């Protein structure tokens, strides 16, 4: 087990270089999927290793319900600095679980409120709400409800020209088709599980919007129109309904998105060349994620056999 149990807690640092380079050098679709996968795997691995440390730390507490053999010196020797790390991991894991639970509950509450606002409306792909407050977002659908609906207020539609409205609908449909809410929720929970993953949450929030921008530009055939729609929608509704509900005016910085649309469309390369900075950063993030997964698996298997031996020998 050794120091391997600590590696997944700090290896997310290897993803920091790709978090920024992905925004600039990779196609938004590739960047979103890559960063969400790295964040998700890294968060699971670090949480698992915290759980392993908690087992060792809890076994040392008086009156714990665990088998007596689990507090044996041989078990504690499997974890370096067991007296400090084992007990420190208990409040750390509790904080992770509470933080992720609160984030998931808030997301569910926002989804339920948004769905409740649509009660009584026809089950169309676009829901127009009679509201002067300008907003528009993609509301994912649950089981049996398809991919979701585009929700837009009359206040937002009144502030956009006809071509900009088409860009808005194309943008939000791209969010639904790409299931961007899943990527956003993944990185949101991952950042709660491990603070080292926060740069990836920020990066994915941006690249998911850029992905939808590019899809909208390709659909309506005008990058400039999408750029105008983004800028005007951001002025009308500068705040998004929730961090994991994609919206045209949600995440920016908006000037960077507009500037990107003023340039030619990015190449749809699936993976950056190794000889480039983005390629090296991507391979570094992939290597760190792989090592994190192997380290957590090694720690889990090792501790299982140690605990099994300690239990059967008692």
PAKOL-839712 format. One record per residue: residue number from 1; residue in three letters; x, y, z of N, C-alpha, C in turn. Coordinates in steps of 0.1 Angstrom, whole numbers. Atoms other than C-alpha are relative to their C-alpha. Layout:
(NUM,"ALA",(X,Y,Z),(X,Y,Z),(X,Y,Z))
...
***
This chain:
(1,"UNK",(8,-12,0),(0,0,0),(9,12,0))
(2,"UNK",(-10,-11,0),(27,25,11),(-5,13,-4))
(3,"UNK",(3,-13,4),(27,59,-4),(-10,0,-11))
(4,"UNK",(9,1,12),(5,47,-33),(-14,6,4))
(5,"UNK",(13,-5,-4),(-26,56,-12),(-1,15,0))
(6,"UNK",(0,-14,0),(-16,92,-11),(1,6,-14))
(7,"UNK",(-2,-5,13),(-8,96,-48),(-13,5,-7))
(8,"UNK",(13,-5,7),(-45,99,-61),(-5,13,6))
(9,"UNK",(4,-12,-6),(-49,128,-37),(6,12,-6))
(10,"UNK",(-8,-12,6),(-23,150,-54),(3,-1,-15))
(11,"UNK",(-3,1,14),(-20,136,-89),(-9,8,-9))
(12,"UNK",(8,-9,8),(-49,158,-101),(8,13,-4))
(13,"UNK",(-8,-11,4),(-22,185,-102),(6,-1,-14))
(14,"UNK",(-6,2,14),(-9,169,-134),(-10,5,-11))
(15,"UNK",(10,-4,10),(-41,180,-151),(-1,15,-1))
(16,"UNK",(1,-14,0),(-36,217,-144),(5,6,-14))
(17,"UNK",(-5,-6,13),(-15,224,-176),(-10,-2,-11))
(18,"UNK",(9,3,11),(-41,208,-199),(-13,8,2))
(19,"UNK",(12,-7,-2),(-69,227,-182),(-1,13,-8))
(20,"UNK",(0,-13,7),(-58,260,-197),(3,-2,-15))
(21,"UNK",(-4,2,14),(-42,247,-229),(-12,-6,-8))
(22,"UNK",(12,6,7),(-74,227,-237),(-9,11,-5))
(23,"UNK",(8,-11,4),(-93,260,-239),(5,7,-12))
(24,"UNK",(-6,-8,11),(-69,275,-264),(4,-9,-12))
(25,"UNK",(-6,8,10),(-55,246,-284),(-9,-12,-5))
(26,"UNK",(8,12,4),(-81,217,-285),(-14,5,-5))
(27,"UNK",(14,-2,3),(-114,215,-302),(-9,-1,12))
(28,"UNK",(8,0,-12),(-141,223,-276),(-6,-13,3))
(29,"UNK",(6,13,-3),(-157,189,-280),(10,-9,6))
(30,"UNK",(-11,8,-6),(-124,171,-274),(4,5,14))
(31,"UNK",(-4,-5,-13),(-115,194,-245),(-10,-3,10))
(32,"UNK",(10,3,-10),(-148,189,-228),(0,-14,4))
(33,"UNK",(0,14,-3),(-148,152,-230),(13,-5,8))
(34,"UNK",(-13,3,-7),(-111,149,-220),(0,4,14))
(35,"UNK",(-1,-6,-14),(-113,172,-190),(-10,-6,9))
(36,"UNK",(11,6,-8),(-146,157,-178),(4,-14,4))
(37,"UNK",(-4,13,-3),(-132,122,-180),(12,0,11))
(38,"UNK",(-12,-1,-9),(-99,132,-162),(-6,4,14))
(39,"UNK",(6,-5,-12),(-119,150,-135),(-8,-11,7))
(40,"UNK",(8,10,-6),(-143,122,-129),(8,-12,5))
(41,"UNK",(-9,11,-4),(-117,94,-127),(8,4,12))
(42,"UNK",(-9,-5,-11),(-94,115,-105),(-8,2,13))
(43,"UNK",(8,-2,-12),(-122,124,-81),(-4,-14,6))
(44,"UNK",(3,13,-6),(-133,88,-77),(12,-7,7))
(45,"UNK",(-12,6,-6),(-98,76,-71),(4,7,13))
(46,"UNK",(-4,-7,-12),(-90,103,-45),(-10,-3,11))
(47,"UNK",(10,3,-10),(-123,96,-27),(2,-14,5))
(48,"UNK",(-2,14,-4),(-116,59,-27),(12,-1,10))
(49,"UNK",(-11,0,-9),(-82,65,-11),(-2,6,13))
(50,"UNK",(4,-6,-13),(-96,88,15),(-8,-11,8))
(51,"UNK",(7,11,-7),(-120,59,23),(9,-10,6))
(52,"UNK",(-10,10,-5),(-91,35,27),(7,5,12))
(53,"UNK",(-6,-6,-12),(-74,59,51),(-9,1,11))
(54,"UNK",(10,-1,-10),(-106,63,70),(-1,-14,8))
(55,"UNK",(1,14,-6),(-108,25,76),(11,-2,10))
(56,"UNK",(-12,2,-10),(-73,25,92),(-2,10,11))
(57,"UNK",(1,-10,-11),(-80,57,112),(-12,-4,9))
(58,"UNK",(11,3,-8),(-114,45,124),(3,-12,9))
(59,"UNK",(-4,12,-8),(-99,12,136),(8,3,12))
(60,"UNK",(-8,-4,-11),(-78,31,160),(-8,7,11))
(61,"UNK",(9,-7,-9),(-107,49,177),(-6,-10,10))
(62,"UNK",(6,9,-10),(-119,34,210),(-15,-1,-2))
(63,"UNK",(14,3,1),(-152,17,209),(-5,-1,-14))
(64,"UNK",(4,2,14),(-153,14,171),(-6,-13,-2))
(65,"UNK",(7,13,2),(-175,-14,157),(8,-9,-9))
(66,"UNK",(-8,8,9),(-147,-27,134),(6,-12,8))
(67,"UNK",(-6,11,-7),(-131,-61,141),(13,4,7))
(68,"UNK",(-12,-4,-8),(-103,-59,167),(13,-2,-8))
(69,"UNK",(-12,2,8),(-78,-73,142),(4,11,-9))
(70,"UNK",(-3,-11,9),(-81,-42,121),(8,11,6))
(71,"UNK",(-8,-10,-7),(-63,-21,148),(14,-6,3))
(72,"UNK",(-12,6,-2),(-34,-45,148),(12,8,-6))
(73,"UNK",(-12,-8,6),(1,-29,143),(3,-3,-14))
(74,"UNK",(-3,3,14),(6,-48,111),(-9,7,-10))
(75,"UNK",(9,-7,8),(-25,-32,97),(4,14,-1))
(76,"UNK",(-4,-15,0),(-14,3,107),(13,2,-7))
(77,"UNK",(-13,-1,7),(20,-4,93),(-2,0,-16))
(78,"UNK",(2,0,15),(4,-8,58),(-2,14,-5))
(79,"UNK",(2,-14,4),(-3,30,58),(10,8,7))
(80,"UNK",(-10,-9,-6),(25,54,63),(-6,11,8))
(81,"UNK",(6,-11,-9),(19,80,91),(-14,-3,3))
(82,"UNK",(14,4,-2),(-12,61,100),(-7,8,11))
(83,"UNK",(6,-7,-11),(-18,79,132),(-5,14,-4))
(84,"UNK",(4,-13,4),(-20,113,115),(-9,-1,-12))
(85,"UNK",(8,1,13),(-33,104,80),(-13,-7,3))
(86,"UNK",(12,7,-2),(-58,79,92),(-11,8,7))
(87,"UNK",(10,-8,-8),(-75,102,117),(-4,13,-8))
(88,"UNK",(3,-12,7),(-72,133,95),(-9,-3,-12))
(89,"UNK",(8,4,12),(-89,114,66),(-15,-1,4))
(90,"UNK",(14,1,-4),(-121,110,87),(-8,12,-2))
(91,"UNK",(7,-12,3),(-132,146,87),(1,4,-14))
(92,"UNK",(-2,-4,14),(-118,151,52),(-10,-8,-9))
(93,"UNK",(10,7,8),(-140,123,38),(-14,4,3))
(94,"UNK",(13,-5,-3),(-170,135,57),(-3,13,-7))
(95,"UNK",(2,-13,7),(-165,170,42),(-3,-2,-14))
(96,"UNK",(2,3,15),(-163,155,7),(-14,-5,-2))
(97,"UNK",(14,6,1),(-195,135,12),(-11,11,2))
(98,"UNK",(10,-10,-2),(-214,164,26),(0,11,-11))
(99,"UNK",(-1,-10,10),(-201,189,0),(-6,-6,-13))
(100,"UNK",(6,6,12),(-210,165,-29),(-15,-2,1))
(101,"UNK",(14,2,-3),(-243,157,-13),(-8,13,-2))
(102,"UNK",(6,-13,1),(-252,194,-10),(-1,4,-15))
(103,"UNK",(0,-4,14),(-242,201,-46),(-10,-8,-9))
(104,"UNK",(9,9,8),(-262,171,-60),(-15,4,4))
(105,"UNK",(13,-4,-4),(-292,182,-39),(-4,13,-6))
(106,"UNK",(3,-13,6),(-290,218,-52),(-3,-2,-15))
(107,"UNK",(2,3,14),(-288,205,-87),(-14,-6,-2))
(108,"UNK",(14,6,1),(-319,183,-82),(-11,10,3))
(109,"UNK",(10,-10,-4),(-338,212,-66),(-2,10,-12))
(110,"UNK",(1,-9,12),(-330,235,-96),(-7,-7,-11))
(111,"UNK",(6,7,11),(-340,209,-121),(-15,-2,3))
(112,"UNK",(14,1,-3),(-373,203,-102),(-8,13,-1))
(113,"UNK",(7,-13,1),(-381,240,-100),(-2,4,-15))
(114,"UNK",(2,-3,14),(-374,244,-137),(-10,-8,-7))
(115,"UNK",(10,9,6),(-395,214,-146),(-14,5,5))
(116,"UNK",(13,-4,-5),(-423,227,-123),(-5,12,-7))
(117,"UNK",(4,-12,7),(-423,260,-142),(-6,-3,-13))
(118,"UNK",(6,4,13),(-432,241,-173),(-13,-8,0))
(119,"UNK",(13,8,-1),(-462,223,-159),(-11,7,-7))
(120,"UNK",(11,-6,8),(-492,228,-181),(3,4,-14))
(121,"UNK",(-3,-4,14),(-473,238,-212),(1,-13,-9))
(122,"UNK",(-1,11,9),(-474,216,-243),(14,-6,0))
(123,"UNK",(-13,7,-1),(-447,189,-244),(8,2,-13))
(124,"UNK",(-8,-3,12),(-428,206,-272),(15,1,3))
(125,"UNK",(-15,-1,-2),(-390,208,-277),(4,14,5))
(126,"UNK",(-3,-13,-4),(-391,245,-270),(-11,5,9))
(127,"UNK",(10,-5,-9),(-409,260,-240),(2,15,2))
(128,"UNK",(0,-15,-1),(-416,298,-241),(-8,4,12))
(129,"UNK",(7,-4,-12),(-424,312,-207),(-3,15,-1))
(130,"UNK",(3,-15,0),(-443,346,-205),(6,7,12))
(131,"UNK",(-8,-6,-10),(-417,363,-184),(8,11,-6))
(132,"UNK",(-8,-11,6),(-402,397,-189),(15,-1,4))
(133,"UNK",(-14,3,-3),(-370,385,-172),(7,-8,-11))
(134,"UNK",(-6,8,11),(-346,375,-200),(9,-11,5))
(135,"UNK",(-8,12,-3),(-332,340,-197),(-3,-10,-11))
(136,"UNK",(2,12,9),(-327,309,-218),(10,-10,4))
(137,"UNK",(-9,10,-4),(-312,276,-209),(-5,-14,-6))
(138,"UNK",(3,13,4),(-312,239,-218),(-4,-8,12))
(139,"UNK",(4,8,-11),(-332,218,-194),(0,-15,-4))
(140,"UNK",(-1,14,3),(-322,181,-196),(-13,-8,3))
(141,"UNK",(11,8,-2),(-349,155,-198),(3,-12,9))
(142,"UNK",(-2,12,-8),(-353,127,-173),(-4,-13,-8))
(143,"UNK",(4,12,7),(-362,91,-181),(-14,1,-6))
(144,"UNK",(13,0,7),(-389,88,-207),(-4,14,-5))
(145,"UNK",(3,-14,4),(-387,126,-214),(9,5,-11))
(146,"UNK",(-9,-4,11),(-363,126,-243),(12,7,4))
(147,"UNK",(-13,-7,-4),(-332,147,-244),(-2,13,7))
(148,"UNK",(3,-12,-8),(-349,177,-228),(-6,11,-8))
(149,"UNK",(7,-11,6),(-363,211,-237),(9,12,1))
(150,"UNK",(-6,-13,0),(-350,245,-246),(-11,9,7))
(151,"UNK",(9,-9,-7),(-365,270,-221),(4,14,-2))
(152,"UNK",(-3,-14,3),(-367,307,-231),(-11,8,4))
(153,"UNK",(10,-10,-4),(-385,337,-218),(-4,9,-11))
(154,"UNK",(3,-10,10),(-404,362,-238),(8,12,1))
(155,"UNK",(-9,-11,-1),(-381,388,-224),(13,-2,-7))
(156,"UNK",(-12,3,8),(-351,371,-240),(-3,1,-14))
(157,"UNK",(3,0,14),(-368,367,-273),(-3,14,-5))
(158,"UNK",(3,-14,4),(-379,403,-274),(13,8,-2))
(159,"UNK",(-12,-7,1),(-343,414,-270),(9,-5,-11))
(160,"UNK",(-9,5,11),(-329,394,-299),(-7,1,-14))
(161,"UNK",(5,0,13),(-333,397,-336),(-3,-14,-5))
(162,"UNK",(4,13,5),(-347,369,-357),(12,-10,-2))
(163,"UNK",(-12,9,3),(-313,355,-368),(6,-4,13))
(164,"UNK",(-6,3,-13),(-300,358,-332),(-9,-10,8))
(165,"UNK",(8,10,-6),(-330,338,-320),(3,-14,-5))
(166,"UNK",(-3,13,6),(-322,310,-344),(14,-5,6))
(167,"UNK",(-13,3,-6),(-286,311,-330),(-2,-5,14))
(168,"UNK",(3,4,-14),(-300,309,-295),(-5,-14,1))
(169,"UNK",(6,14,-1),(-321,278,-302),(10,-10,-5))
(170,"UNK",(-10,10,4),(-293,261,-321),(10,-2,10))
(171,"UNK",(-10,2,-11),(-269,267,-292),(-6,-9,11))
(172,"UNK",(6,8,-11),(-293,253,-266),(-3,-14,-5))
(173,"UNK",(2,14,5),(-302,223,-288),(14,-7,0))
(174,"UNK",(-14,7,0),(-264,216,-291),(3,-5,14))
(175,"UNK",(-3,4,-14),(-262,215,-253),(-8,-13,3))
(176,"UNK",(8,12,-3),(-290,189,-252),(5,-12,-8))
(177,"UNK",(-5,11,8),(-277,168,-281),(13,-5,5))
(178,"UNK",(-13,5,-5),(-242,167,-266),(-1,-4,15))
(179,"UNK",(1,3,-14),(-255,160,-231),(10,7,9))
(180,"UNK",(-11,-8,-7),(-233,188,-218),(-3,1,15))
(181,"UNK",(3,0,-15),(-251,188,-184),(7,-11,7))
(182,"UNK",(-7,11,-6),(-235,155,-177),(15,3,3))
(183,"UNK",(-14,-4,-1),(-200,168,-183),(1,11,11))
(184,"UNK",(0,-11,-10),(-208,199,-162),(-2,-5,14))
(185,"UNK",(3,6,-13),(-222,179,-133),(12,-8,5))
(186,"UNK",(-12,8,-3),(-192,156,-134),(11,8,6))
(187,"UNK",(-11,-8,-5),(-166,183,-130),(-4,8,12))
(188,"UNK",(5,-8,-12),(-188,202,-105),(2,-9,12))
(189,"UNK",(-2,9,-11),(-189,172,-82),(15,-4,2))
(190,"UNK",(-14,4,-1),(-153,163,-89),(8,11,7))
(191,"UNK",(-6,-11,-7),(-142,198,-78),(-4,0,15))
(192,"UNK",(4,1,-14),(-162,193,-46),(8,-11,7))
(193,"UNK",(-6,11,-6),(-145,160,-40),(15,2,2))
(194,"UNK",(-15,-3,-1),(-109,173,-46),(2,14,-5))
(195,"UNK",(-2,-14,4),(-101,210,-46),(10,2,-11))
(196,"UNK",(-10,-1,11),(-72,203,-70),(-6,0,-14))
(197,"UNK",(6,1,13),(-97,197,-97),(-9,12,-4))
(198,"UNK",(8,-12,3),(-113,231,-96),(4,7,-13))
(199,"UNK",(-3,-6,13),(-94,244,-126),(-6,-7,-12))
(200,"UNK",(7,8,11),(-109,216,-147),(-15,3,0))
(201,"UNK",(14,-5,0),(-144,227,-136),(-2,13,-8))
(202,"UNK",(0,-13,7),(-137,262,-148),(2,-2,-15))
(203,"UNK",(-3,3,15),(-123,249,-181),(-11,-6,-7))
(204,"UNK",(11,7,6),(-151,226,-188),(-13,9,-2))
(205,"UNK",(11,-10,1),(-177,253,-181),(2,9,-12))
(206,"UNK",(-3,-8,12),(-160,273,-208),(-1,-8,-13))
(207,"UNK",(0,7,12),(-154,246,-233),(-13,-6,-4))
(208,"UNK",(13,5,3),(-189,232,-231),(-8,11,-7))
(209,"UNK",(7,-11,7),(-202,266,-241),(6,2,-14))
(210,"UNK",(-7,-2,13),(-176,269,-269),(-5,-12,-9))
(211,"UNK",(5,12,8),(-187,234,-281),(-14,4,-6))
(212,"UNK",(13,-3,4),(-223,246,-283),(1,12,-10))
(213,"UNK",(-1,-12,9),(-212,279,-300),(4,-5,-14))
(214,"UNK",(-5,5,13),(-194,259,-328),(-11,-8,-7))
(215,"UNK",(11,8,6),(-224,236,-333),(-10,9,-5))
(216,"UNK",(10,-10,4),(-247,266,-335),(5,7,-13))
(217,"UNK",(-6,-7,12),(-224,284,-360),(-1,-9,-12))
(218,"UNK",(1,9,11),(-223,253,-382),(-14,-2,-5))
(219,"UNK",(14,3,4),(-261,248,-381),(-6,12,-8))
(220,"UNK",(7,-12,6),(-271,284,-390),(9,6,-11))
(221,"UNK",(-9,-4,10),(-240,290,-412),(6,14,1))
(222,"UNK",(-5,-14,-2),(-229,323,-397),(6,1,14))
(223,"UNK",(-7,-2,-13),(-203,326,-369),(-2,14,6))
(224,"UNK",(2,-13,-5),(-208,363,-367),(-14,2,7))
(225,"UNK",(13,-1,-6),(-245,359,-360),(0,-6,14))
(226,"UNK",(-1,6,-13),(-238,335,-331),(7,9,10))
(227,"UNK",(-8,-9,-9),(-212,359,-317),(-9,12,4))
(228,"UNK",(9,-10,-4),(-238,387,-318),(-11,-4,10))
(229,"UNK",(10,6,-9),(-264,365,-301),(6,-2,14))
(230,"UNK",(-7,2,-13),(-239,356,-273),(2,13,7))
(231,"UNK",(-2,-13,-6),(-230,392,-267),(-13,7,5))
(232,"UNK",(13,-7,-3),(-266,405,-267),(-6,-8,12))
(233,"UNK",(6,8,-11),(-278,376,-245),(7,2,13))
(234,"UNK",(-8,-2,-12),(-250,382,-220),(-4,14,6))
(235,"UNK",(4,-13,-5),(-261,419,-217),(-14,-1,6))
(236,"UNK",(14,1,-5),(-297,409,-212),(-1,-9,12))
(237,"UNK",(1,9,-11),(-292,380,-188),(14,-5,4))
(238,"UNK",(-14,3,-4),(-257,380,-172),(1,-12,9))
(239,"UNK",(-1,11,-9),(-265,352,-148),(-7,-12,-5))
(240,"UNK",(6,13,4),(-272,315,-155),(-9,-5,12))
(241,"UNK",(9,6,-10),(-300,296,-136),(7,-9,10))
(242,"UNK",(-7,10,-8),(-275,270,-123),(13,-3,-7))
(243,"UNK",(-13,3,5),(-239,260,-127),(0,-12,-10))
(244,"UNK",(1,12,9),(-249,227,-144),(-11,1,-10))
(245,"UNK",(10,-1,10),(-277,240,-166),(6,9,-11))
(246,"UNK",(-6,-8,10),(-261,251,-199),(-9,11,-5))
(247,"UNK",(7,-11,5),(-271,285,-212),(8,9,-9))
(248,"UNK",(-7,-8,10),(-262,308,-241),(8,11,7))
(249,"UNK",(-7,-11,-7),(-252,337,-217),(6,-4,13))
(250,"UNK",(-4,5,-13),(-240,315,-189),(15,3,3))
(251,"UNK",(-14,1,-4),(-203,310,-189),(9,7,-10))
(252,"UNK",(-9,-7,9),(-175,330,-204),(14,-4,3))
(253,"UNK",(5,-14,3),(-157,350,-204),(-5,2,-14))
(254,"UNK",(7,-2,13),(-181,361,-231),(9,6,-11))
(255,"UNK",(-9,-5,11),(-154,382,-249),(9,-10,-6))
(256,"UNK",(-8,11,6),(-133,351,-254),(-8,-8,-9))
(257,"UNK",(9,8,8),(-162,332,-268),(-3,8,-13))
(258,"UNK",(3,-8,12),(-170,361,-292),(12,0,-9))
(259,"UNK",(-13,-1,8),(-133,364,-302),(2,-13,-7))
(260,"UNK",(-2,13,6),(-132,327,-309),(-8,-2,-12))
(261,"UNK",(9,1,11),(-162,329,-332),(4,10,-11))
(262,"UNK",(-5,-8,10),(-145,357,-351),(12,-6,-8))
(263,"UNK",(-11,7,7),(-117,333,-361),(-6,-12,-7))
(264,"UNK",(5,12,7),(-120,303,-384),(-4,-11,10))
(265,"UNK",(4,11,-9),(-136,272,-370),(12,-9,3))
(266,"UNK",(-11,8,-4),(-112,250,-350),(0,-14,-7))
(267,"UNK",(-1,13,6),(-100,217,-365),(-6,-10,10))
(268,"UNK",(6,10,-9),(-119,187,-352),(9,-12,3))
(269,"UNK",(-9,10,-3),(-88,167,-343),(-4,-7,13))
(270,"UNK",(4,7,-12),(-96,140,-318),(10,1,11))
(271,"UNK",(-11,-1,-10),(-62,142,-300),(11,8,-5))
(272,"UNK",(-10,-9,5),(-35,168,-302),(13,-8,-3))
(273,"UNK",(-13,6,3),(-1,159,-317),(9,0,12))
(274,"UNK",(-9,2,-12),(25,147,-291),(10,11,1))
(275,"UNK",(-11,-10,0),(51,173,-302),(-5,14,3))
(276,"UNK",(5,-13,-4),(28,202,-292),(-1,2,15))
(277,"UNK",(2,-2,-15),(24,218,-258),(-13,-6,4))
(278,"UNK",(13,6,-4),(-13,208,-258),(1,-16,1))
(279,"UNK",(-1,15,0),(-3,172,-267),(8,-5,12))
(280,"UNK",(-7,4,-12),(23,170,-239),(-8,1,12))
(281,"UNK",(9,-2,-12),(-2,184,-214),(-11,-11,0))
(282,"UNK",(11,11,0),(-29,159,-226),(6,-13,4))
(283,"UNK",(-6,12,-4),(-6,130,-223),(4,0,15))
(284,"UNK",(-3,-1,-14),(6,142,-189),(-12,-2,8))
(285,"UNK",(12,2,-8),(-30,144,-177),(-5,-14,-1))
(286,"UNK",(4,14,1),(-38,110,-191),(9,-9,8))
(287,"UNK",(-10,8,-8),(-6,96,-175),(-4,1,15))
(288,"UNK",(3,-2,-14),(-15,111,-141),(-13,-7,4))
(289,"UNK",(12,7,-3),(-50,98,-143),(1,-15,1))
(290,"UNK",(-3,15,0),(-38,63,-152),(7,-4,13))
(291,"UNK",(-8,3,-12),(-13,63,-123),(-9,1,12))
(292,"UNK",(10,-2,-11),(-41,76,-100),(-9,-13,1))
(293,"UNK",(9,12,0),(-64,47,-110),(8,-12,5))
(294,"UNK",(-8,12,-3),(-36,21,-107),(4,0,15))
(295,"UNK",(-4,-2,-14),(-25,35,-73),(-12,-3,9))
(296,"UNK",(12,2,-9),(-60,35,-58),(-4,-15,-1))
(297,"UNK",(3,14,0),(-66,0,-71),(10,-9,8))
(298,"UNK",(-11,7,-7),(-33,-12,-57),(-2,1,15))
(299,"UNK",(2,-3,-15),(-41,4,-23),(-12,-8,5))
(300,"UNK",(12,7,-4),(-76,-11,-22),(2,-15,1))
(301,"UNK",(-3,14,-1),(-64,-46,-30),(9,-4,11))
(302,"UNK",(-9,3,-11),(-35,-45,-6),(-7,1,13))
(303,"UNK",(7,-1,-12),(-56,-32,22),(-10,-11,3))
(304,"UNK",(9,11,-1),(-82,-58,15),(7,-13,6))
(305,"UNK",(-7,13,-4),(-57,-87,19),(6,2,14))
(306,"UNK",(-6,-2,-14),(-41,-71,50),(-11,-1,10))
(307,"UNK",(11,1,-10),(-75,-67,67),(-5,-14,1))
(308,"UNK",(5,14,0),(-86,-102,56),(10,-9,9))
(309,"UNK",(-9,8,-8),(-54,-117,71),(-1,3,15))
(310,"UNK",(1,-4,-14),(-57,-97,103),(-13,-5,6))
(311,"UNK",(13,5,-5),(-94,-108,107),(1,-15,2))
(312,"UNK",(0,15,-1),(-88,-145,101),(10,-5,10))
(313,"UNK",(-10,5,-10),(-58,-146,124),(-4,2,14))
(314,"UNK",(4,-3,-13),(-77,-133,153),(-7,-12,6))
***
